Amino acid sequence: MGQTRLKQLREEAVLTVHELAEASGVSDDTISKIENGQRVARPSTLRKLAHALDVSPQELRRPAKLEEPAPLDDAPRRAGQLVEEPEEEQHIASIHPSALENAIKFVKGLKEQREAEIENVKQGGMPRIYWHFHLEADNKYLEIIYQENGFFAFVEEVTAGRLLTDWPIQRLCHEFLRHFSDFVKLTDEAKALNHQRQSDTYIEAVKGTSEFERFLQDEAQKQRNPES
């Protein structure tokens, strides 16, 4: 990612570093270091920042827009000044096809499990205990295991066309990304469903309490007026 591309987009959105940090969940310090070229953003960080700025992660990876060059007298070049290597040029380790196939199988299994949970709740079943916690934990687990070995970085570079590789590997990368994207969407659907189910349960509980209170009031009235 170009050194100032994030800063340009943030300023175009009229956001301070702190405001972008609150909107994205990325710390102020991390954003500042990315803007100053002191840190290269991880794929997950790029996704968070892109979502907060309402742009694509690819947009954040593009070089910064060039400004009008200043006169040479006003901007002398310092001797030995280093130019930051763009993230796209950094080496990304290749992922073996078998690892991609195993990842696809694993995510597909999680998808099927999530689909079954959603269908069960839609049919009137109660969500599993602490379902929201499990949904968050599953997503975080996947993010951790696939970030640590550069898996996500490799898949994103291949599917974006920035990293050339054999067609079978390209196909597997696209398949994995499709299943993973579907799984994330299912998680969002499950969260919304869980929230709605909990709200309905709360409303029913309040309604039941009100009916019980009316019953007690009727009984008390009968005690005071036995003949009524």
ChimeraX commands (.cxc) that place a marker at each C-alpha (Angstrom):
marker #1 position 0.00,0.00,0.00 radius 0.5
marker #1 position 1.35,3.38,-0.88 radius 0.5
marker #1 position 2.66,5.36,2.01 radius 0.5
marker #1 position -0.05,8.05,2.02 radius 0.5
marker #1 position -2.99,6.34,0.24 radius 0.5
marker #1 position -4.75,5.55,3.52 radius 0.5
marker #1 position -4.22,9.10,4.70 radius 0.5
marker #1 position -5.61,10.51,1.46 radius 0.5
marker #1 position -8.78,8.41,1.70 radius 0.5
marker #1 position -9.19,9.22,5.39 radius 0.5
marker #1 position -8.89,12.95,4.73 radius 0.5
marker #1 position -11.29,12.70,1.77 radius 0.5
marker #1 position -13.77,11.10,4.18 radius 0.5
marker #1 position -13.14,14.00,6.60 radius 0.5
marker #1 position -12.10,11.68,9.42 radius 0.5
marker #1 position -9.42,12.08,12.05 radius 0.5
marker #1 position -7.12,9.17,12.86 radius 0.5
marker #1 position -9.04,8.60,16.08 radius 0.5
marker #1 position -12.42,8.66,14.32 radius 0.5
marker #1 position -11.20,6.12,11.77 radius 0.5
marker #1 position -9.83,3.99,14.62 radius 0.5
marker #1 position -13.23,3.95,16.33 radius 0.5
marker #1 position -15.05,3.16,13.07 radius 0.5
marker #1 position -12.68,0.36,12.02 radius 0.5
marker #1 position -11.56,-1.18,15.30 radius 0.5
marker #1 position -7.91,-0.59,14.32 radius 0.5
marker #1 position -5.83,1.29,16.88 radius 0.5
marker #1 position -4.79,4.92,16.40 radius 0.5
marker #1 position -1.13,3.92,16.59 radius 0.5
marker #1 position -1.48,1.26,13.90 radius 0.5
marker #1 position -3.27,3.65,11.53 radius 0.5
marker #1 position -0.62,6.33,12.04 radius 0.5
marker #1 position 2.21,3.87,11.37 radius 0.5
marker #1 position 0.51,2.58,8.20 radius 0.5
marker #1 position -0.02,6.13,6.96 radius 0.5
marker #1 position 3.63,6.98,7.66 radius 0.5
marker #1 position 4.95,3.83,6.01 radius 0.5
marker #1 position 6.25,2.38,9.27 radius 0.5
marker #1 position 4.01,-0.67,9.10 radius 0.5
marker #1 position 2.50,-2.81,6.34 radius 0.5
marker #1 position -1.15,-3.58,6.95 radius 0.5
marker #1 position -2.24,-7.19,7.30 radius 0.5
marker #1 position -5.10,-8.36,5.06 radius 0.5
marker #1 position -7.55,-8.35,7.98 radius 0.5
marker #1 position -6.51,-4.80,8.90 radius 0.5
marker #1 position -6.98,-3.69,5.30 radius 0.5
marker #1 position -10.48,-5.16,5.26 radius 0.5
marker #1 position -11.44,-3.32,8.46 radius 0.5
marker #1 position -10.08,0.01,7.23 radius 0.5
marker #1 position -11.64,-0.43,3.79 radius 0.5
marker #1 position -15.03,-1.21,5.33 radius 0.5
marker #1 position -14.85,1.87,7.55 radius 0.5
marker #1 position -13.91,4.07,4.58 radius 0.5
marker #1 position -16.49,2.40,2.29 radius 0.5
marker #1 position -13.88,1.39,-0.29 radius 0.5
marker #1 position -12.44,-1.93,-1.42 radius 0.5
marker #1 position -9.21,-3.35,0.07 radius 0.5
marker #1 position -7.74,-3.10,-3.43 radius 0.5
marker #1 position -8.35,0.64,-3.37 radius 0.5
marker #1 position -6.22,0.90,-0.23 radius 0.5
marker #1 position -3.44,-1.07,-1.92 radius 0.5
marker #1 position -3.17,1.35,-4.81 radius 0.5
marker #1 position -0.37,3.92,-4.81 radius 0.5
marker #1 position -1.16,7.33,-3.44 radius 0.5
marker #1 position -2.47,9.87,-5.93 radius 0.5
marker #1 position 0.33,12.10,-7.09 radius 0.5
marker #1 position 0.19,15.75,-6.15 radius 0.5
marker #1 position 1.47,18.61,-8.28 radius 0.5
marker #1 position 5.28,18.54,-8.03 radius 0.5
marker #1 position 6.77,21.37,-6.07 radius 0.5
marker #1 position 9.54,23.52,-7.61 radius 0.5
marker #1 position 12.96,21.95,-7.26 radius 0.5
marker #1 position 14.15,24.83,-5.11 radius 0.5
marker #1 position 11.30,24.23,-2.65 radius 0.5
marker #1 position 11.71,20.45,-2.38 radius 0.5
marker #1 position 15.37,19.45,-2.55 radius 0.5
marker #1 position 15.99,15.70,-2.58 radius 0.5
marker #1 position 17.96,14.48,0.40 radius 0.5
marker #1 position 20.96,12.32,-0.42 radius 0.5
marker #1 position 20.45,8.65,0.31 radius 0.5
marker #1 position 16.69,9.01,0.85 radius 0.5
marker #1 position 15.05,5.58,0.90 radius 0.5
marker #1 position 11.89,4.76,-1.02 radius 0.5
marker #1 position 9.42,2.45,0.71 radius 0.5
marker #1 position 8.89,-0.87,-1.01 radius 0.5
marker #1 position 5.19,-1.23,-1.85 radius 0.5
marker #1 position 3.42,-4.11,-0.15 radius 0.5
marker #1 position 2.59,-5.76,-3.48 radius 0.5
marker #1 position 6.29,-6.30,-4.17 radius 0.5
marker #1 position 6.98,-8.06,-0.91 radius 0.5
marker #1 position 7.50,-11.79,-1.07 radius 0.5
marker #1 position 4.45,-13.91,-0.29 radius 0.5
marker #1 position 4.99,-17.59,0.35 radius 0.5
marker #1 position 3.16,-19.99,-1.95 radius 0.5
marker #1 position 0.48,-22.30,-0.55 radius 0.5
marker #1 position 0.46,-25.97,-1.59 radius 0.5
marker #1 position -2.69,-27.18,-3.40 radius 0.5
marker #1 position -3.31,-29.81,-0.70 radius 0.5
marker #1 position -3.41,-27.07,1.95 radius 0.5
marker #1 position -5.94,-25.16,-0.13 radius 0.5
marker #1 position -8.07,-28.30,-0.57 radius 0.5
marker #1 position -8.00,-29.01,3.18 radius 0.5
marker #1 position -8.96,-25.40,3.94 radius 0.5
marker #1 position -11.88,-25.59,1.51 radius 0.5
marker #1 position -13.10,-28.83,3.07 radius 0.5
marker #1 position -12.83,-27.35,6.57 radius 0.5
marker #1 position -14.71,-24.13,5.74 radius 0.5
marker #1 position -17.39,-26.07,3.84 radius 0.5
marker #1 position -17.92,-28.19,6.96 radius 0.5
marker #1 position -18.34,-25.06,9.06 radius 0.5
marker #1 position -20.77,-23.66,6.48 radius 0.5
marker #1 position -22.93,-26.78,6.66 radius 0.5
marker #1 position -22.94,-26.65,10.45 radius 0.5
marker #1 position -23.91,-22.96,10.45 radius 0.5
marker #1 position -26.65,-23.53,7.86 radius 0.5
marker #1 position -28.07,-26.34,10.02 radius 0.5
marker #1 position -28.03,-24.11,13.12 radius 0.5
marker #1 position -29.79,-21.29,11.27 radius 0.5
marker #1 position -32.42,-23.62,9.83 radius 0.5
marker #1 position -33.08,-25.12,13.27 radius 0.5
marker #1 position -33.67,-21.67,14.79 radius 0.5
marker #1 position -35.87,-20.65,11.85 radius 0.5
marker #1 position -37.97,-23.75,12.47 radius 0.5
marker #1 position -38.60,-22.63,16.04 radius 0.5
marker #1 position -35.65,-24.14,17.88 radius 0.5
marker #1 position -33.78,-22.17,20.50 radius 0.5
marker #1 position -30.29,-20.89,19.64 radius 0.5
marker #1 position -27.46,-22.74,21.32 radius 0.5
marker #1 position -26.30,-21.29,24.62 radius 0.5
marker #1 position -24.03,-18.29,24.07 radius 0.5
marker #1 position -24.55,-18.66,20.32 radius 0.5
marker #1 position -23.33,-15.10,19.65 radius 0.5
marker #1 position -20.08,-15.90,21.47 radius 0.5
marker #1 position -19.57,-19.05,19.39 radius 0.5
marker #1 position -20.20,-17.13,16.16 radius 0.5
marker #1 position -17.56,-14.56,17.04 radius 0.5
marker #1 position -15.13,-17.24,18.21 radius 0.5
marker #1 position -15.42,-19.25,14.98 radius 0.5
marker #1 position -14.68,-16.20,12.84 radius 0.5
marker #1 position -11.75,-15.17,15.02 radius 0.5
marker #1 position -10.34,-18.70,14.97 radius 0.5
marker #1 position -10.40,-18.82,11.17 radius 0.5
marker #1 position -8.83,-15.40,10.93 radius 0.5
marker #1 position -6.00,-16.39,13.24 radius 0.5
marker #1 position -5.12,-19.75,11.71 radius 0.5
marker #1 position -5.19,-18.45,8.13 radius 0.5
marker #1 position -3.30,-15.24,8.85 radius 0.5
marker #1 position -0.41,-16.74,10.77 radius 0.5
marker #1 position 0.96,-18.73,7.83 radius 0.5
marker #1 position 0.24,-16.12,5.16 radius 0.5
marker #1 position -2.69,-18.11,3.80 radius 0.5
marker #1 position -5.07,-15.16,3.42 radius 0.5
marker #1 position -2.35,-12.99,1.91 radius 0.5
marker #1 position -1.60,-15.62,-0.74 radius 0.5
marker #1 position -5.27,-16.19,-1.60 radius 0.5
marker #1 position -6.01,-12.47,-1.85 radius 0.5
marker #1 position -2.99,-11.81,-4.09 radius 0.5
marker #1 position -3.92,-14.69,-6.41 radius 0.5
marker #1 position -7.64,-13.87,-6.66 radius 0.5
marker #1 position -6.85,-10.18,-7.24 radius 0.5
marker #1 position -4.55,-11.12,-10.11 radius 0.5
marker #1 position -1.47,-9.60,-8.52 radius 0.5
marker #1 position 0.25,-12.96,-8.09 radius 0.5
marker #1 position 0.48,-15.27,-11.10 radius 0.5
marker #1 position 0.32,-19.01,-10.52 radius 0.5
marker #1 position -0.99,-22.21,-12.10 radius 0.5
marker #1 position -4.67,-22.39,-13.05 radius 0.5
marker #1 position -5.50,-25.24,-10.61 radius 0.5
marker #1 position -4.19,-23.12,-7.73 radius 0.5
marker #1 position -6.09,-20.07,-8.98 radius 0.5
marker #1 position -9.27,-22.15,-9.08 radius 0.5
marker #1 position -8.71,-23.41,-5.52 radius 0.5
marker #1 position -8.03,-19.88,-4.26 radius 0.5
marker #1 position -11.25,-18.58,-5.80 radius 0.5
marker #1 position -13.19,-21.55,-4.41 radius 0.5
marker #1 position -11.80,-21.03,-0.92 radius 0.5
marker #1 position -12.57,-17.30,-1.00 radius 0.5
marker #1 position -16.13,-18.00,-2.18 radius 0.5
marker #1 position -16.80,-20.51,0.62 radius 0.5
marker #1 position -15.18,-18.26,3.22 radius 0.5
marker #1 position -17.24,-15.27,2.05 radius 0.5
marker #1 position -20.40,-17.41,2.24 radius 0.5
marker #1 position -19.45,-18.48,5.76 radius 0.5
marker #1 position -18.99,-14.86,6.87 radius 0.5
marker #1 position -22.40,-13.95,5.41 radius 0.5
marker #1 position -23.98,-16.90,7.23 radius 0.5
marker #1 position -22.40,-15.68,10.45 radius 0.5
marker #1 position -23.94,-12.23,9.95 radius 0.5
marker #1 position -27.31,-13.86,9.25 radius 0.5
marker #1 position -27.00,-16.01,12.37 radius 0.5
marker #1 position -26.14,-12.97,14.51 radius 0.5
marker #1 position -29.20,-11.11,13.25 radius 0.5
marker #1 position -31.38,-14.18,13.78 radius 0.5
marker #1 position -30.02,-14.71,17.27 radius 0.5
marker #1 position -30.68,-11.07,18.16 radius 0.5
marker #1 position -34.24,-11.31,16.86 radius 0.5
marker #1 position -34.85,-14.58,18.72 radius 0.5
marker #1 position -33.56,-13.13,21.97 radius 0.5
marker #1 position -35.75,-10.05,21.49 radius 0.5
marker #1 position -38.80,-12.22,20.86 radius 0.5
marker #1 position -38.02,-14.28,23.96 radius 0.5
marker #1 position -37.72,-11.13,26.05 radius 0.5
marker #1 position -41.04,-9.80,24.73 radius 0.5
marker #1 position -42.76,-13.10,25.50 radius 0.5
marker #1 position -41.28,-13.09,28.99 radius 0.5
marker #1 position -42.54,-9.56,29.62 radius 0.5
marker #1 position -45.95,-10.49,28.24 radius 0.5
marker #1 position -46.06,-13.57,30.48 radius 0.5
marker #1 position -45.11,-11.49,33.50 radius 0.5
marker #1 position -47.87,-9.00,32.73 radius 0.5
marker #1 position -50.46,-11.77,32.42 radius 0.5
marker #1 position -49.31,-13.29,35.72 radius 0.5
marker #1 position -49.56,-9.90,37.41 radius 0.5
marker #1 position -53.11,-9.49,36.10 radius 0.5
marker #1 position -53.96,-12.95,37.44 radius 0.5
marker #1 position -52.66,-11.99,40.89 radius 0.5
marker #1 position -54.63,-8.75,40.76 radius 0.5
marker #1 position -57.82,-10.64,39.85 radius 0.5
marker #1 position -57.25,-13.10,42.70 radius 0.5
marker #1 position -56.66,-10.26,45.13 radius 0.5
marker #1 position -59.85,-8.59,43.94 radius 0.5
marker #1 position -61.81,-11.82,44.50 radius 0.5
marker #1 position -60.42,-12.04,48.02 radius 0.5
marker #1 position -61.57,-8.51,48.78 radius 0.5
marker #1 position -64.98,-9.02,47.16 radius 0.5
marker #1 position -65.88,-12.71,47.58 radius 0.5
marker #1 position -69.38,-12.20,46.20 radius 0.5
marker #1 position -68.25,-10.59,42.94 radius 0.5
marker link #1:1,2 radius 0.2
marker link #1:2,3 radius 0.2
marker link #1:3,4 radius 0.2
marker link #1:4,5 radius 0.2
marker link #1:5,6 radius 0.2
marker link #1:6,7 radius 0.2
marker link #1:7,8 radius 0.2
marker link #1:8,9 radius 0.2
marker link #1:9,10 radius 0.2
marker link #1:10,11 radius 0.2
marker link #1:11,12 radius 0.2
marker link #1:12,13 radius 0.2
marker link #1:13,14 radius 0.2
marker link #1:14,15 radius 0.2
marker link #1:15,16 radius 0.2
marker link #1:16,17 radius 0.2
marker link #1:17,18 radius 0.2
marker link #1:18,19 radius 0.2
marker link #1:19,20 radius 0.2
marker link #1:20,21 radius 0.2
marker link #1:21,22 radius 0.2
marker link #1:22,23 radius 0.2
marker link #1:23,24 radius 0.2
marker link #1:24,25 radius 0.2
marker link #1:25,26 radius 0.2
marker link #1:26,27 radius 0.2
marker link #1:27,28 radius 0.2
marker link #1:28,29 radius 0.2
marker link #1:29,30 radius 0.2
marker link #1:30,31 radius 0.2
marker link #1:31,32 radius 0.2
marker link #1:32,33 radius 0.2
marker link #1:33,34 radius 0.2
marker link #1:34,35 radius 0.2
marker link #1:35,36 radius 0.2
marker link #1:36,37 radius 0.2
marker link #1:37,38 radius 0.2
marker link #1:38,39 radius 0.2
marker link #1:39,40 radius 0.2
marker link #1:40,41 radius 0.2
marker link #1:41,42 radius 0.2
marker link #1:42,43 radius 0.2
marker link #1:43,44 radius 0.2
marker link #1:44,45 radius 0.2
marker link #1:45,46 radius 0.2
marker link #1:46,47 radius 0.2
marker link #1:47,48 radius 0.2
marker link #1:48,49 radius 0.2
marker link #1:49,50 radius 0.2
marker link #1:50,51 radius 0.2
marker link #1:51,52 radius 0.2
marker link #1:52,53 radius 0.2
marker link #1:53,54 radius 0.2
marker link #1:54,55 radius 0.2
marker link #1:55,56 radius 0.2
marker link #1:56,57 radius 0.2
marker link #1:57,58 radius 0.2
marker link #1:58,59 radius 0.2
marker link #1:59,60 radius 0.2
marker link #1:60,61 radius 0.2
marker link #1:61,62 radius 0.2
marker link #1:62,63 radius 0.2
marker link #1:63,64 radius 0.2
marker link #1:64,65 radius 0.2
marker link #1:65,66 radius 0.2
marker link #1:66,67 radius 0.2
marker link #1:67,68 radius 0.2
marker link #1:68,69 radius 0.2
marker link #1:69,70 radius 0.2
marker link #1:70,71 radius 0.2
marker link #1:71,72 radius 0.2
marker link #1:72,73 radius 0.2
marker link #1:73,74 radius 0.2
marker link #1:74,75 radius 0.2
marker link #1:75,76 radius 0.2
marker link #1:76,77 radius 0.2
marker link #1:77,78 radius 0.2
marker link #1:78,79 radius 0.2
marker link #1:79,80 radius 0.2
marker link #1:80,81 radius 0.2
marker link #1:81,82 radius 0.2
marker link #1:82,83 radius 0.2
marker link #1:83,84 radius 0.2
marker link #1:84,85 radius 0.2
marker link #1:85,86 radius 0.2
marker link #1:86,87 radius 0.2
marker link #1:87,88 radius 0.2
marker link #1:88,89 radius 0.2
marker link #1:89,90 radius 0.2
marker link #1:90,91 radius 0.2
marker link #1:91,92 radius 0.2
marker link #1:92,93 radius 0.2
marker link #1:93,94 radius 0.2
marker link #1:94,95 radius 0.2
marker link #1:95,96 radius 0.2
marker link #1:96,97 radius 0.2
marker link #1:97,98 radius 0.2
marker link #1:98,99 radius 0.2
marker link #1:99,100 radius 0.2
marker link #1:100,101 radius 0.2
marker link #1:101,102 radius 0.2
marker link #1:102,103 radius 0.2
marker link #1:103,104 radius 0.2
marker link #1:104,105 radius 0.2
marker link #1:105,106 radius 0.2
marker link #1:106,107 radius 0.2
marker link #1:107,108 radius 0.2
marker link #1:108,109 radius 0.2
marker link #1:109,110 radius 0.2
marker link #1:110,111 radius 0.2
marker link #1:111,112 radius 0.2
marker link #1:112,113 radius 0.2
marker link #1:113,114 radius 0.2
marker link #1:114,115 radius 0.2
marker link #1:115,116 radius 0.2
marker link #1:116,117 radius 0.2
marker link #1:117,118 radius 0.2
marker link #1:118,119 radius 0.2
marker link #1:119,120 radius 0.2
marker link #1:120,121 radius 0.2
marker link #1:121,122 radius 0.2
marker link #1:122,123 radius 0.2
marker link #1:123,124 radius 0.2
marker link #1:124,125 radius 0.2
marker link #1:125,126 radius 0.2
marker link #1:126,127 radius 0.2
marker link #1:127,128 radius 0.2
marker link #1:128,129 radius 0.2
marker link #1:129,130 radius 0.2
marker link #1:130,131 radius 0.2
marker link #1:131,132 radius 0.2
marker link #1:132,133 radius 0.2
marker link #1:133,134 radius 0.2
marker link #1:134,135 radius 0.2
marker link #1:135,136 radius 0.2
marker link #1:136,137 radius 0.2
marker link #1:137,138 radius 0.2
marker link #1:138,139 radius 0.2
marker link #1:139,140 radius 0.2
marker link #1:140,141 radius 0.2
marker link #1:141,142 radius 0.2
marker link #1:142,143 radius 0.2
marker link #1:143,144 radius 0.2
marker link #1:144,145 radius 0.2
marker link #1:145,146 radius 0.2
marker link #1:146,147 radius 0.2
marker link #1:147,148 radius 0.2
marker link #1:148,149 radius 0.2
marker link #1:149,150 radius 0.2
marker link #1:150,151 radius 0.2
marker link #1:151,152 radius 0.2
marker link #1:152,153 radius 0.2
marker link #1:153,154 radius 0.2
marker link #1:154,155 radius 0.2
marker link #1:155,156 radius 0.2
marker link #1:156,157 radius 0.2
marker link #1:157,158 radius 0.2
marker link #1:158,159 radius 0.2
marker link #1:159,160 radius 0.2
marker link #1:160,161 radius 0.2
marker link #1:161,162 radius 0.2
marker link #1:162,163 radius 0.2
marker link #1:163,164 radius 0.2
marker link #1:164,165 radius 0.2
marker link #1:165,166 radius 0.2
marker link #1:166,167 radius 0.2
marker link #1:167,168 radius 0.2
marker link #1:168,169 radius 0.2
marker link #1:169,170 radius 0.2
marker link #1:170,171 radius 0.2
marker link #1:171,172 radius 0.2
marker link #1:172,173 radius 0.2
marker link #1:173,174 radius 0.2
marker link #1:174,175 radius 0.2
marker link #1:175,176 radius 0.2
marker link #1:176,177 radius 0.2
marker link #1:177,178 radius 0.2
marker link #1:178,179 radius 0.2
marker link #1:179,180 radius 0.2
marker link #1:180,181 radius 0.2
marker link #1:181,182 radius 0.2
marker link #1:182,183 radius 0.2
marker link #1:183,184 radius 0.2
marker link #1:184,185 radius 0.2
marker link #1:185,186 radius 0.2
marker link #1:186,187 radius 0.2
marker link #1:187,188 radius 0.2
marker link #1:188,189 radius 0.2
marker link #1:189,190 radius 0.2
marker link #1:190,191 radius 0.2
marker link #1:191,192 radius 0.2
marker link #1:192,193 radius 0.2
marker link #1:193,194 radius 0.2
marker link #1:194,195 radius 0.2
marker link #1:195,196 radius 0.2
marker link #1:196,197 radius 0.2
marker link #1:197,198 radius 0.2
marker link #1:198,199 radius 0.2
marker link #1:199,200 radius 0.2
marker link #1:200,201 radius 0.2
marker link #1:201,202 radius 0.2
marker link #1:202,203 radius 0.2
marker link #1:203,204 radius 0.2
marker link #1:204,205 radius 0.2
marker link #1:205,206 radius 0.2
marker link #1:206,207 radius 0.2
marker link #1:207,208 radius 0.2
marker link #1:208,209 radius 0.2
marker link #1:209,210 radius 0.2
marker link #1:210,211 radius 0.2
marker link #1:211,212 radius 0.2
marker link #1:212,213 radius 0.2
marker link #1:213,214 radius 0.2
marker link #1:214,215 radius 0.2
marker link #1:215,216 radius 0.2
marker link #1:216,217 radius 0.2
marker link #1:217,218 radius 0.2
marker link #1:218,219 radius 0.2
marker link #1:219,220 radius 0.2
marker link #1:220,221 radius 0.2
marker link #1:221,222 radius 0.2
marker link #1:222,223 radius 0.2
marker link #1:223,224 radius 0.2
marker link #1:224,225 radius 0.2
marker link #1:225,226 radius 0.2
marker link #1:226,227 radius 0.2
marker link #1:227,228 radius 0.2
view
